[in-house]
Amino acid sequence: MSSVLVPDIRQACVEPRHIDGEPERVRRIRAQAAERFQALGWPTTRLEEWKYTSLVPLAAIDWKTDERQPEGQDPALPFGDRPVAELTFVNGRLHTNRSALANEHPGIRILPIREAMETESFGQHFARYADYERHALTALNTALWQDGAYVEIAPGTAVEGFIHLLYVGDGNAGHPVMSHHRNLIVAGRGCQITVIESFSGKGTYFTNTVTEIVAGDGAVVDHYKFENESIEAFHIGTVQVHQERSSNVTSRTIATGGGLVRNEINVALTGEGATLSMEGLFVLSGRQHVDNHTLIDHVAPHCDSLELFKGILDGNARGIFDGRIIVEPDAVKTSSRQTNRNLLLSETAVVDSKPSLEIHNDDVKCNHGSTIGQLDEEALFYLRARGIGEEEARNLLVYAFASETVERMKIDVVRENAGRALFSRMPRLKAEGRGQKAEGGLR
């Protein structure tokens, strides 16, 4: 099989990717995004939004896209046969599509996004919410996206179970591989849907993904993101949510993998009475660097948002929480709470926490806060006094700190899978921290 190799990211953006049969509007958007990335360049720490994260290690690598059609056995599926529909992508290309049965339902349409470009809903929503004019990595994705998922749920349709999107990076292709996934999820008026995105892989590779979610009037949308990339991998992920009147969106992000990771979640509550619950958990060790950047924009009145991010760090790991809530002038009767809690398990782990509120009217109820601490020595002593070993006691306390996020997951198989993955990582935290303590980190 032959590969189509892109020799340089900036050069790739001069001539953006084209897919056979693309509508003219998509070609135009690609070209505009390519120009914006070339104008913006790679984000640097001189920018306030990137002050804690340097992309120098990422930009120094000669990334190439791999256009080979994936072959071989299916990648390991974390949820088995439980999803009602599932799409699997390897290095940015569709590998397996298990959506046939779901698509037989008149209210559900799940397609590779390359096949959805002629639909009316795609034309109405694609690239409308994720801002490629201001954000360089979104521009890069918009210019170069290869494939992804298009999910459309008709008004009034309740999807039983969940839709799973699995992305696998393979860094053993003979050259450093970059993958650009693009997803569009449109939830119609009064519908209910749960979508899970999972990321995993092996070797050194670069994942750049953008997911746009549109929650129509009264829609209930649950979105989960499990980021468990290879420890040598780079991951830049953007989730952009647009909420209309009385919609209810739950966003949960769990990050345990990757060497350098940036997770962005941006939500605009544009319809009156919309509600948002946003939760995040990052568990890091060794030299991992994970940057969580969130923006909640209260545009309409009578909207509620609740945000909770937790971090657990060991070794030389560095975590960032940069959360911003904006309450616009017309967004009266807003209720918003933002909390960041962090647990440091070593003296060399670092957390930068920056919760912030920007309020433009007086008729609101808003608060924010942040805490950084270590394991409770009294609780540890209590457990050890009852015959529990030091490592087991330590892991129990760490798991108790993290379990608040896991236990609120509504779907049993998802909650169980997340709990197992988290608990299986506990014994390795201290060992990895000691083993890599002397190594330099990705800063």
Buried (B, 14 or more C-beta within 10 A) or exposed (E): EEBEEBEEBBEBBEEBBEBEEBEEEBBEBBBBBBBBBBEBEBBBEEEEBBBBBBBEEBBEBEBBBBBEEBEEEBBEBBBEEBBBBBBBBBBBBBBBBBBEEBEEBEBBBBBBBBBBBEBEBBBEBBBBBBBBEEBBBBBBBBBBBBBBBBBBBBBEBEBEBBBBBBBBBBBEBEBBBBBBBBBBBBBBBBBBBBBBBBBBBBBBBBBBBBBBBBBBBBBBBBBBBBBBBBBBBBBBBBBBBBBBBBBBBBBBBBBBBBBBBBBBBBBBBBBBBBBBBBBBBBBBBBBBBBBBBBBBBBBBBBBBBBBBBBBBBBBBBBBBBBBBBBBBEEBBBBBBBBBBBBBBBBEBBBBBBBBEBEBEBEEBEBEBEBEBEEBEEEEBEEBBEEEBEEEBBBBBBBBEBBBEBBEEBEBEBBBEBBBEBBBEBBEEBBBBBBEBBEEEBBB
